[in-house]
Amino acid sequence: MIELDGVPALVDPVMVAAFEGWNDAGEAASSAVTHLAGVWDAKLVAALDPEDYYDFQVNRPVVSIGSSGERELTWPTTQVSVAYGALSTRAGEARDVVLVRGIEPNIRWRAFVSELLAVGDELGVELVVVLGALLADVPHSRPVPVTGTAAERALAERLGLTRSRYEGPTGIVGVFQDACTRVDMPAISLWAAVPHYVAQTACPKATLALVNRLEDLLEARIPLGDLPEEARAWETGVDELSAEDPEVADYVRSLEEAKDTAELPEASGEAIAKEFEKYLRRRGPDSGRG
């Protein structure tokens, strides 16, 4: 089991987790947690033993050359970091964040989530947010849809989320969220929809959408760093590539028309005003100043 010696008592901690693999289309979810760890200067506090959960013929160790010029071997694993005082809520309170970034395990999934639950319990985690990304029939040129779900009715109503009605095969995101619910640890998931026709590359636009949705959920500002610029560059690049193939261009236009038609009833003055207010809350008190 993971040992957390030396970690001080945390303040109202929330856990944010993401896993590479089936639930990480466009690397959007894992990149979001990597971004959070960077902007919050999170400190690594523990890692799961890779021997327990990974098939190294599927998730192979990686050899690299370190800063000293020596060869370094990195094993696939799941790491736990803590960002102290990372969240400053609208009420002016500071909260710590526990970040979990790893790889979907190949074996012993129940033991895997049990270790993570033990970490959450020991650190006093009050809410678990699991990030995921899936491939969908959505156009790259429109805002990335992010869906928030919770299994518990009361939690879903309190946070303005929907209750998951999905039935079918699931990945580690669904398994971990279910395990949290079974031990009365409040847990939700945020899912970004990534255009399936650009699935082979990282999607910073979806990463940005997840971070923005997390801001709204936690009512706290998160530094965005270079994410907005990377998202714009990604969209421009996909625009150029799709324009080179008439069939792809036509397909993208059909997706745009379907998306715009579906959202037309929501494009009221009230809806636009709410989205603008949400944007201002994310960017802080100076956002509206010229």
MARFI-59028 format. One record per residue (C-alpha): residue number from 1; residue in one letter; x, y, z. Coordinates in pm, 1 decimal. Last residue first. Layout:
+-----+------+----------+----------+----------+
| pos | code |        u |        v |        w |
+-----+------+----------+----------+----------+
| NUM |    a |        X |        Y |        Z |
...
+-----+------+----------+----------+----------+
//
This chain:
+-----+------+----------+----------+----------+
| pos | code |        u |        v |        w |
+-----+------+----------+----------+----------+
| 290 |    g |   -992.5 |   4775.7 |  -2057.1 |
| 289 |    r |  -1128.0 |   4637.9 |  -1733.3 |
| 288 |    g |  -1375.0 |   4350.3 |  -1740.4 |
| 287 |    s |  -1127.4 |   4083.4 |  -1640.5 |
| 286 |    d |   -983.1 |   4271.5 |  -1343.8 |
| 285 |    p |  -1201.6 |   4097.2 |  -1083.3 |
| 284 |    g |  -1097.1 |   3743.6 |  -1180.1 |
| 283 |    r |  -1067.4 |   3543.5 |  -1503.6 |
| 282 |    r |  -1296.6 |   3261.3 |  -1404.6 |
| 281 |    r |  -1567.6 |   3486.9 |  -1266.9 |
| 280 |    l |  -1559.0 |   3696.4 |  -1585.4 |
| 279 |    y |  -1607.7 |   3388.4 |  -1803.4 |
| 278 |    k |  -1905.0 |   3271.1 |  -1596.2 |
| 277 |    e |  -2062.8 |   3616.5 |  -1629.1 |
| 276 |    f |  -2017.5 |   3593.5 |  -2005.6 |
| 275 |    e |  -2178.5 |   3248.7 |  -2016.1 |
| 274 |    k |  -2473.9 |   3375.7 |  -1813.4 |
| 273 |    a |  -2518.2 |   3675.6 |  -2042.2 |
| 272 |    i |  -2518.9 |   3449.1 |  -2349.3 |
| 271 |    a |  -2787.1 |   3227.7 |  -2194.6 |
| 270 |    e |  -3003.6 |   3528.9 |  -2104.8 |
| 269 |    g |  -2972.1 |   3680.7 |  -2452.1 |
| 268 |    s |  -3084.1 |   3352.8 |  -2605.2 |
| 267 |    a |  -2858.7 |   3113.5 |  -2793.8 |
| 266 |    e |  -3004.0 |   2807.6 |  -2623.1 |
| 265 |    p |  -3269.1 |   2745.5 |  -2891.3 |
| 264 |    l |  -2990.1 |   2745.8 |  -3155.4 |
| 263 |    e |  -2781.1 |   2477.2 |  -2985.6 |
| 262 |    a |  -2901.4 |   2182.0 |  -3191.6 |
| 261 |    t |  -2891.8 |   2381.0 |  -3516.0 |
| 260 |    d |  -2537.5 |   2502.3 |  -3448.4 |
| 259 |    k |  -2412.9 |   2150.1 |  -3374.3 |
| 258 |    a |  -2578.7 |   1997.5 |  -3681.2 |
| 257 |    e |  -2446.7 |   2275.6 |  -3904.4 |
| 256 |    e |  -2095.1 |   2241.9 |  -3761.1 |
| 255 |    l |  -2099.1 |   1863.3 |  -3806.5 |
| 254 |    s |  -2208.7 |   1903.5 |  -4168.8 |
| 253 |    r |  -1932.9 |   2160.1 |  -4224.8 |
| 252 |    v |  -1675.9 |   1918.2 |  -4081.8 |
| 251 |    y |  -1791.4 |   1647.2 |  -4323.0 |
| 250 |    d |  -1769.7 |   1883.3 |  -4619.2 |
| 249 |    a |  -1414.7 |   1981.8 |  -4522.0 |
| 248 |    v |  -1317.6 |   1616.7 |  -4478.1 |
| 247 |    e |  -1446.2 |   1535.3 |  -4826.1 |
| 246 |    p |  -1277.6 |   1841.7 |  -4978.2 |
| 245 |    d |   -935.5 |   1751.9 |  -4828.2 |
| 244 |    e |   -687.9 |   2040.7 |  -4794.7 |
| 243 |    a |   -935.3 |   2250.2 |  -4592.6 |
| 242 |    s |   -929.3 |   1983.0 |  -4320.2 |
| 241 |    l |   -555.5 |   2027.6 |  -4270.5 |
| 240 |    e |   -570.4 |   2405.5 |  -4252.5 |
| 239 |    d |   -860.8 |   2412.6 |  -4008.3 |
| 238 |    v |   -688.1 |   2142.7 |  -3798.3 |
| 237 |    g |   -381.9 |   2365.3 |  -3767.8 |
| 236 |    t |   -589.1 |   2670.0 |  -3678.7 |
| 235 |    e |   -770.0 |   2470.4 |  -3408.6 |
| 234 |    w |   -440.5 |   2348.9 |  -3261.7 |
| 233 |    a |   -291.7 |   2699.7 |  -3265.3 |
| 232 |    r |   -598.0 |   2835.9 |  -3085.6 |
| 231 |    a |   -578.3 |   2562.3 |  -2820.1 |
| 230 |    e |   -205.1 |   2620.0 |  -2771.2 |
| 229 |    e |   -267.2 |   2992.4 |  -2720.3 |
| 228 |    p |   -543.6 |   2925.4 |  -2467.3 |
| 227 |    l |   -328.4 |   2663.8 |  -2285.3 |
| 226 |    d |    -17.1 |   2879.9 |  -2249.7 |
| 225 |    g |    -70.4 |   2956.5 |  -1881.1 |
| 224 |    l |   -427.5 |   2887.0 |  -1774.1 |
| 223 |    p |   -400.6 |   2978.1 |  -1407.1 |
| 222 |    i |   -701.5 |   2831.1 |  -1221.1 |
| 221 |    r |   -961.8 |   3056.9 |  -1060.5 |
| 220 |    a |  -1204.2 |   2903.8 |   -814.0 |
| 219 |    e |  -1573.3 |   2824.0 |   -807.4 |
| 218 |    l |  -1491.2 |   2452.1 |   -781.3 |
| 217 |    l |  -1729.2 |   2350.8 |  -1060.7 |
| 216 |    d |  -1669.3 |   2658.6 |  -1270.8 |
| 215 |    e |  -1293.3 |   2622.9 |  -1250.0 |
| 214 |    l |  -1319.1 |   2251.5 |  -1330.3 |
| 213 |    r |  -1519.1 |   2340.7 |  -1640.5 |
| 212 |    n |  -1242.0 |   2577.6 |  -1749.2 |
| 211 |    v |   -977.1 |   2310.4 |  -1690.7 |
| 210 |    l |  -1178.8 |   2056.6 |  -1889.9 |
| 209 |    a |  -1228.6 |   2300.8 |  -2178.1 |
| 208 |    l |   -857.2 |   2383.7 |  -2182.5 |
| 207 |    t |   -770.2 |   2014.4 |  -2214.3 |
| 206 |    a |  -1024.4 |   1982.6 |  -2495.8 |
| 205 |    k |   -858.0 |   2269.9 |  -2683.1 |
| 204 |    p |   -517.5 |   2118.1 |  -2606.4 |
| 203 |    c |   -604.7 |   1812.1 |  -2818.5 |
| 202 |    a |   -306.8 |   1577.5 |  -2849.4 |
| 201 |    t |   -291.3 |   1397.8 |  -3182.8 |
| 200 |    q |   -431.4 |   1072.3 |  -3320.5 |
| 199 |    a |   -796.5 |   1151.1 |  -3255.0 |
| 198 |    v |   -830.2 |   1424.7 |  -3514.5 |
| 197 |    y |  -1131.2 |   1273.9 |  -3697.3 |
| 196 |    h |  -1291.0 |   1171.0 |  -3366.4 |
| 195 |    p |  -1345.0 |   1527.3 |  -3251.0 |
| 194 |    v |  -1286.9 |   1521.4 |  -2872.2 |
| 193 |    a |  -1580.6 |   1534.6 |  -2628.1 |
| 192 |    a |  -1466.6 |   1629.4 |  -2276.9 |
| 191 |    w |  -1594.4 |   1431.6 |  -1978.8 |
| 190 |    l |  -1606.8 |   1554.9 |  -1620.0 |
| 189 |    s |  -1660.8 |   1291.6 |  -1351.9 |
| 188 |    i |  -1804.6 |   1321.3 |  -1002.5 |
| 187 |    a |  -1720.4 |   1176.5 |   -664.2 |
| 186 |    p |  -1838.5 |   1219.0 |   -306.1 |
| 185 |    m |  -1664.7 |    955.1 |    -87.3 |
| 184 |    d |  -1946.4 |    744.0 |     55.0 |
| 183 |    v |  -1750.7 |    415.3 |     28.1 |
| 182 |    r |  -1963.2 |    286.5 |   -262.5 |
| 181 |    t |  -1953.5 |    625.8 |   -435.4 |
| 180 |    c |  -1574.3 |    624.3 |   -443.1 |
| 179 |    a |  -1569.1 |    276.5 |   -596.6 |
| 178 |    d |  -1814.1 |    385.6 |   -867.2 |
| 177 |    q |  -1597.3 |    685.1 |   -956.9 |
| 176 |    f |  -1289.5 |    462.0 |   -974.0 |
| 175 |    v |  -1459.9 |    206.3 |  -1197.6 |
| 174 |    g |  -1603.6 |    469.7 |  -1430.2 |
| 173 |    v |  -1268.5 |    644.2 |  -1472.4 |
| 172 |    i |  -1089.4 |    307.2 |  -1497.7 |
| 171 |    g |  -1279.7 |    218.5 |  -1810.2 |
| 170 |    t |  -1636.3 |    119.7 |  -1884.8 |
| 169 |    p |  -1820.8 |   -121.2 |  -2110.1 |
| 168 |    g |  -2195.3 |    -61.2 |  -2133.8 |
| 167 |    e |  -2473.7 |    139.9 |  -1971.8 |
| 166 |    y |  -2459.4 |    517.6 |  -1932.3 |
| 165 |    r |  -2733.4 |    685.5 |  -1732.9 |
| 164 |    s |  -2504.5 |    915.0 |  -1533.5 |
| 163 |    r |  -2687.0 |   1161.6 |  -1314.0 |
| 162 |    t |  -2662.1 |   1514.3 |  -1447.7 |
| 161 |    l |  -2475.5 |   1798.6 |  -1284.9 |
| 160 |    g |  -2583.5 |   2122.0 |  -1115.8 |
| 159 |    l |  -2343.1 |   2082.0 |   -824.6 |
| 158 |    r |  -2606.2 |   2038.8 |   -554.0 |
| 157 |    e |  -2840.3 |   1842.8 |   -780.8 |
| 156 |    a |  -2570.7 |   1595.4 |   -883.0 |
| 155 |    l |  -2458.1 |   1552.3 |   -523.3 |
| 154 |    a |  -2812.8 |   1485.0 |   -405.2 |
| 153 |    r |  -2881.5 |   1234.3 |   -684.5 |
| 152 |    e |  -2564.9 |   1032.7 |   -631.7 |
| 151 |    a |  -2402.7 |    887.2 |   -943.0 |
| 150 |    a |  -2252.3 |   1213.3 |  -1062.1 |
| 149 |    t |  -2199.6 |   1347.6 |  -1411.6 |
| 148 |    g |  -2039.5 |   1649.7 |  -1576.2 |
| 147 |    t |  -2038.3 |   1680.4 |  -1953.8 |
| 146 |    v |  -1786.7 |   1894.8 |  -2138.6 |
| 145 |    p |  -1862.0 |   1998.1 |  -2497.5 |
| 144 |    v |  -1561.8 |   2151.9 |  -2676.8 |
| 143 |    p |  -1655.1 |   2492.9 |  -2816.1 |
| 142 |    r |  -1690.8 |   2483.5 |  -3197.6 |
| 141 |    s |  -1426.5 |   2460.4 |  -3469.6 |
| 140 |    h |  -1318.4 |   2103.3 |  -3390.8 |
| 139 |    p |  -1661.7 |   1973.2 |  -3493.3 |
| 138 |    v |  -1825.2 |   1702.9 |  -3278.9 |
| 137 |    d |  -1901.7 |   1340.7 |  -3365.9 |
| 136 |    a |  -1735.1 |   1202.3 |  -3052.6 |
| 135 |    l |  -1415.7 |   1053.9 |  -2913.1 |
| 134 |    l |  -1400.1 |   1049.8 |  -2535.0 |
| 133 |    a |  -1219.0 |   1244.5 |  -2265.1 |
| 132 |    g |  -1202.3 |   1185.3 |  -1890.8 |
| 131 |    l |  -1141.0 |   1374.1 |  -1570.4 |
| 130 |    v |  -1219.5 |   1231.4 |  -1226.8 |
| 129 |    v |  -1321.2 |   1483.8 |   -961.6 |
| 128 |    v |  -1311.7 |   1348.8 |   -606.4 |
| 127 |    l |  -1457.4 |   1557.5 |   -323.0 |
| 126 |    e |  -1384.7 |   1586.4 |     49.1 |
| 125 |    v |  -1038.1 |   1427.6 |     54.6 |
| 124 |    g |   -921.8 |   1372.1 |    412.6 |
| 123 |    l |   -564.0 |   1279.5 |    323.7 |
| 122 |    e |   -592.1 |    930.5 |    471.6 |
| 121 |    d |   -929.7 |    868.4 |    305.9 |
| 120 |    g |   -814.3 |    984.5 |    -35.3 |
| 119 |    v |   -499.3 |    774.6 |    -14.3 |
| 118 |    a |   -699.5 |    470.3 |     94.4 |
| 117 |    l |   -936.9 |    527.7 |   -198.0 |
| 116 |    l |   -638.5 |    533.9 |   -433.8 |
| 115 |    e |   -511.6 |    204.0 |   -296.8 |
| 114 |    s |   -858.5 |     50.7 |   -325.0 |
| 113 |    v |   -876.5 |    174.1 |   -686.0 |
| 112 |    f |   -570.9 |    -32.9 |   -777.6 |
| 111 |    a |   -679.7 |   -338.6 |   -575.9 |
| 110 |    r |  -1005.2 |   -339.6 |   -770.6 |
| 109 |    w |   -824.2 |   -295.7 |  -1102.5 |
| 108 |    r |   -593.2 |   -591.4 |  -1049.8 |
| 107 |    i |   -452.1 |   -596.8 |  -1406.1 |
| 106 |    n |   -371.8 |   -370.5 |  -1702.5 |
| 105 |    p |   -401.6 |    -46.0 |  -1508.9 |
| 104 |    e |   -518.0 |    278.9 |  -1673.7 |
| 103 |    i |   -215.3 |    501.8 |  -1658.5 |
| 102 |    g |   -145.0 |    770.9 |  -1404.8 |
| 101 |    r |   -205.5 |   1116.8 |  -1274.1 |
| 100 |    v |   -357.8 |   1176.2 |   -932.7 |
|  99 |    l |   -356.5 |   1532.6 |   -802.3 |
|  98 |    v |   -454.1 |   1615.0 |   -443.2 |
|  97 |    v |   -561.0 |   1977.9 |   -412.6 |
|  96 |    d |   -539.4 |   2204.5 |   -109.3 |
|  95 |    r |   -801.2 |   2470.0 |    -45.9 |
|  94 |    a |   -770.9 |   2840.3 |     29.2 |
|  93 |    e |  -1075.7 |   3048.1 |    124.5 |
|  92 |    g |  -1157.7 |   3385.9 |    -28.4 |
|  91 |    a |  -1529.6 |   3314.9 |    -67.0 |
|  90 |    r |  -1480.4 |   3302.1 |   -443.3 |
|  89 |    t |  -1241.7 |   3014.7 |   -380.3 |
|  88 |    s |   -863.8 |   3026.8 |   -384.3 |
|  87 |    l |   -745.5 |   2684.3 |   -488.1 |
|  86 |    a |   -380.8 |   2584.7 |   -483.0 |
|  85 |    g |   -319.4 |   2618.0 |   -110.1 |
|  84 |    y |    -83.8 |   2319.7 |   -119.8 |
|  83 |    a |    -73.9 |   2127.8 |   -446.1 |
|  82 |    v |    -27.7 |   1762.9 |   -352.7 |
|  81 |    s |     95.2 |   1487.3 |   -582.3 |
|  80 |    v |     -0.5 |   1122.0 |   -630.1 |
|  79 |    q |    158.9 |    917.2 |   -906.6 |
|  78 |    t |     34.3 |    626.6 |  -1114.9 |
|  77 |    t |    296.0 |    408.8 |  -1282.7 |
|  76 |    p |    478.8 |    324.4 |  -1601.6 |
|  75 |    w |    850.5 |    282.0 |  -1526.8 |
|  74 |    t |   1108.1 |    547.7 |  -1615.7 |
|  73 |    l |   1464.4 |    438.9 |  -1691.1 |
|  72 |    e |   1737.4 |    702.4 |  -1698.5 |
|  71 |    r |   2052.2 |    712.7 |  -1912.3 |
|  70 |    e |   2312.0 |    958.8 |  -1784.9 |
|  69 |    g |   2382.8 |   1293.2 |  -1949.9 |
|  68 |    s |   2341.5 |   1487.0 |  -1626.6 |
|  67 |    s |   2014.8 |   1637.8 |  -1749.3 |
|  66 |    g |   1877.6 |   1288.3 |  -1805.3 |
|  65 |    i |   1890.2 |   1078.8 |  -2123.0 |
|  64 |    s |   1575.0 |    872.1 |  -2167.1 |
|  63 |    v |   1462.4 |    509.4 |  -2148.6 |
|  62 |    v |   1091.2 |    436.3 |  -2120.7 |
|  61 |    p |    926.3 |    142.2 |  -1942.6 |
|  60 |    r |    668.1 |    -44.0 |  -2152.2 |
|  59 |    n |    294.5 |    -28.8 |  -2106.7 |
|  58 |    v |    171.9 |   -334.1 |  -2298.9 |
|  57 |    q |    476.1 |   -560.2 |  -2262.4 |
|  56 |    f |    524.5 |   -407.7 |  -1917.0 |
|  55 |    d |    189.6 |   -543.0 |  -1800.1 |
|  54 |    y |     96.3 |   -299.9 |  -1527.0 |
|  53 |    y |    -79.7 |   -319.1 |  -1190.8 |
|  52 |    d |    130.3 |   -464.6 |   -910.4 |
|  51 |    e |    476.2 |   -427.3 |  -1063.8 |
|  50 |    p |    406.6 |    -56.8 |  -1114.5 |
|  49 |    d |    419.1 |      8.6 |   -738.3 |
|  48 |    l |    190.8 |    306.4 |   -687.2 |
|  47 |    a |    352.4 |    646.1 |   -642.2 |
|  46 |    a |    364.4 |    888.1 |   -350.5 |
|  45 |    v |    412.6 |   1247.9 |   -235.2 |
|  44 |    l |    504.0 |   1439.7 |   -550.1 |
|  43 |    k |    477.8 |   1812.3 |   -481.7 |
|  42 |    a |    250.3 |   2031.5 |   -693.9 |
|  41 |    d |    392.0 |   2354.6 |   -835.2 |
|  40 |    w |     38.4 |   2488.0 |   -891.3 |
|  39 |    v |     88.7 |   2584.3 |  -1256.2 |
|  38 |    g |    274.6 |   2260.5 |  -1327.0 |
|  37 |    a |     57.8 |   2012.2 |  -1140.1 |
|  36 |    l |   -252.4 |   2168.5 |  -1294.0 |
|  35 |    h |   -109.9 |   2136.1 |  -1644.5 |
|  34 |    t |    -20.9 |   1770.7 |  -1589.7 |
|  33 |    v |   -375.5 |   1715.3 |  -1460.7 |
|  32 |    a |   -517.4 |   1870.9 |  -1777.3 |
|  31 |    s |   -275.3 |   1676.4 |  -1997.4 |
|  30 |    s |   -406.8 |   1350.8 |  -1848.0 |
|  29 |    a |   -762.6 |   1452.0 |  -1937.0 |
|  28 |    a |   -701.7 |   1578.5 |  -2291.9 |
|  27 |    e |   -461.4 |   1309.7 |  -2411.5 |
|  26 |    g |   -655.6 |   1333.8 |  -2738.6 |
|  25 |    a |   -896.4 |   1076.3 |  -2600.5 |
|  24 |    d |   -811.9 |    985.2 |  -2241.1 |
|  23 |    n |  -1061.8 |    726.4 |  -2113.4 |
|  22 |    w |   -910.4 |    430.5 |  -2303.8 |
|  21 |    g |   -556.6 |    508.9 |  -2198.7 |
|  20 |    e |   -393.4 |    767.3 |  -1978.2 |
|  19 |    f |   -556.0 |    826.5 |  -1642.3 |
|  18 |    a |   -690.9 |   1139.7 |  -1477.4 |
|  17 |    a |   -754.4 |   1242.6 |  -1117.9 |
|  16 |    v |   -848.4 |   1558.9 |   -929.0 |
|  15 |    m |   -880.5 |   1519.5 |   -551.7 |
|  14 |    v |  -1030.6 |   1799.4 |   -342.7 |
|  13 |    p |   -880.5 |   1892.4 |     -8.9 |
|  12 |    d |  -1056.6 |   2096.2 |    259.7 |
|  11 |    v |   -720.4 |   2202.7 |    408.3 |
|  10 |    l |   -462.4 |   1924.8 |    424.0 |
|   9 |    a |   -295.6 |   1776.5 |    730.0 |
|   8 |    p |     76.9 |   1748.1 |    666.8 |
|   7 |    v |    231.4 |   1484.4 |    436.4 |
|   6 |    g |    543.6 |   1345.9 |    604.7 |
|   5 |    d |    462.4 |    978.3 |    567.8 |
|   4 |    l |    219.5 |    902.5 |    289.1 |
|   3 |    e |    277.7 |    530.5 |    236.7 |
|   2 |    i |    104.0 |    362.0 |    -56.7 |
|   1 |    m |      0.0 |      0.0 |      0.0 |
+-----+------+----------+----------+----------+
//
